[in-house]
Amino acid sequence: MEKVVPEKGIRNRYSQAPFQIFMYDQAGMTSTGSAFFYEFKSELYLITNWHNLSGRHFLTKEPLSGRFPTHIDIKLATYVSHENGDRYAFTAVAHKLEIYQDCKPIWFVHPEIGEQCDVVAIKILRPAGCAENFHLPVNHISRLKIPVKPGNTAFVIGFPSSLSTGFGLPLWKSGFIASEPHFGITSGGQPSPIGGLANGIDLPAFFLDTQTRQGMSGAPVFCSFIGTWNVNDPYEEIDVSSPGFWDRDDVAMNESRMEFIGCYSGRIGRDEEGAALGICWGVEVIEKICAAAKIGKNPHFNELADDAEV
């Protein structure tokens, strides 16, 4: 019988999904982050955070370090030839990707809230030599839907503090879904006697309770569920005593599965920092960005214009 999980090798296919990215300006590397591939209408997109590529906070637009990327490297599992040219080695190799064309970003932003969404998509072709069994689009690793609920375990798989293992494999940071995923969050709001928080910025994201670190920005987030559920309608109330239940073929019984649920982008303010809350932008956000294909604005244009006037 063929082994499904190797003893000496990668033991979880989700470890193969994300890849590390390096941001550069003219002076060298400015920061590191995480990214992943997503497939939409048979085309491949690189998904990461807006702040990774802009070097600015996505809400305040303030510089994160005073250095702004002009291009990035994407570090992918790749077959490379040895010096003798007739054999191949397998390792992670950085591939350069320009993120501006004629001073215009190549990335797509959210069609409604634009740069207030910390997710961008770049249409991309898989680089030559990149292993076909690595960095699969996250929405193709598993198509099975699970109940995604508050309290479920969530895994953010990326590169905290620029760390990796082996030939460039990511690390898993665990936490929990900390808010109702269907409802958005409010950044900077104040308590209100009516409704939720008032006078804040509403964002199409949900909270994760997790202690993540710099370098994980842009990482894919997966939800884990163990139990029994309807694979076609994950939120159906399951009653094993109902007539005909044991004849059903649409129920997963006491199984453990994972589902891709979004893109991680870290904390957004002091309140979230103190509460150890990060945010996850859901699949619907990524789908909207890819469908609209709205090119983002140059994040430094206004600053350059102001400097020119002075």
C-alpha positions, 0 to 999 in steps of 0.5 A: 500500500502506497504511503500518503504521508512520507516519513522523510519529507514534507508531511503536510501539503499545506506547508507547500502553499505559501512562499516568502517574499523579499521587498527591495528599494535601490539600497537593498532589502527593506523587509520580508513577508509572505504570499501565496497563489490563488487561481481565478477563472483559470488564471494565476494570481499572487496574493499578499498585503498592500502594505508589503508592496507600498511600505505604508500602513494601509489605513493611515498611509504613514511610512512603515520604515521610511523605505519603499519597495521598488521590486520584490523577490518571490522565493519559490521551490525551483529546480536549478541546474548544477554547474555541470549543466546535466543534473538538477538540484531542488531548493527555494530560489528567489525570482525577481518581480517588478511591481511598477510599470511606468511608475504605475503599480501592477497590482490590483486593489479592492474595487470598492474600498481600494487601498483601505483593503490590505490585500492586493493581487498580481496576475502572474505566470509560474516562473520556469523551473518552479516545481509543479507540485509546490505552491499550488493555488490555495483554493485548489488544495482542498475543495471541501467546505467545512463549518467556519465558526468562531472558536475554530482553530485557524492556522497562519502559515508563513515566515514569522521574523523572516524564519523558515525551515529546511530549504525554505519551508514556512512555519505554522502559527495557530490561533482561533477565529475570534469574531463572526466571519460573516460580519466585518470589523470596525477599526478605531470605533468608539462604544455606541449605545445603538448598534456596534462601534461608531465613528470607525472604519468598517472593513470586510475582514474578521479577527483572529486571536493569534500571536503572529510576528512580522514577516507573516503579513500576506500569509494564507489562513486555513481553518481546521474543523473536526466533527460531522457536517454536511459537505454541501451545506456546512451549516446544516444542523446535523441530526443522526437520529433523523429518518434516512440519515445513515443512507445519506452520502453528503455527510462527513462523519467525524473527519478532520479537514481544513479550508482556506479562509483568507489572507492575514495582514497583522494588527491594525491599531493599538486596541487590536495590538493590546488584545492580540487580535490580527485580521483575516481578509476573507475569500470573498475579498480576494475574489472581488479583487481578482474579478474587478482587476482594478489597478491600484494607485501609486502609493507615493504619488501625492507625496511626490507631488507635494514635494514638487510644489515645495 
